[in-house]
Amino acid sequence: MKLLNRSTLLMPVILLLSIAGLACGQSAYEYGPNSQRQEGVPQGKVSQHRWENSNVFPGTERDYWIYVPAQYDASKPTCVMVFNDGGGYVRDNGHSRVPIVFDNLIHQGKMPVTIGVFVNPGVIPAEQSGGKPRRNRSFEYDSLGDLYARFLIEELLPEVGKQYNLTDKAEGRAICGLSSGGICAFTAAWERPQYFSKVVSYIGSFTNIRGGHVYPAVIRKTEKKPIRVFLQEGNTDLDNLFGNWPLANEQMAAALKYAGYDYQFVMGTEGHSGRHGGTILPEILEWLWRDHPNNPAASK
């Protein structure tokens, strides 16, 4: 599946699959070869960690995972990609199967050697025994401003950098998220483009949960920033008191086009689900990293 640059599109292959899938009452989107384990492909390693000492989001705790590709060379600064709601991306049977996709694309030279950092939103532990923790996800993800970017830049990534040689160049840093995690990914790059130059958003919540509906207008009126953006959406996504998700993403794509950004917008048929984005993730990543200097395919 070849993605077209800077265009709003419904890819013919996806349309054909959509018709067949809807007729059967099933998802139209299936995982391709690069989302499957392949014989002879070196496998990276995933480790799980806990973060409990945030100054940016005091009182929160969260799990995070680090994926290190087999080709990692500690003597070379390495690209890094952050995934919000990380637990959903890091599993081999999750909606995106990121470690498998990374293994295959890095092995094929379709993306640079990249460390994955998969971070869950924070929770605030219950004060009383038997109580329920409070979720901090909406505050962290849906809020505008630089708080979440600061959490990554000042706290989490420096901690990961104690163990691994991460690049400090924006061109080698990407961030991805789904739903509220999608708008959060965009916000992090928008606020700190000198640290994150690449954004992937599945079914992004560019609606009025905490003011994110203003982005299309802000993008149009702000000097272009050095970021590349991929938006995925489904035409049966949410429509509620916060807004209409498909329309909000269409407005984002129109604003990015107007402002001259390097972007992609793919509209599919899924609802508020990570499956469509997950099944096309190999193509997304190949497009996202297509001209990176350390990407072997970039020179071909």
Disulfide bonds with the S-S distance in Angstrom:
none
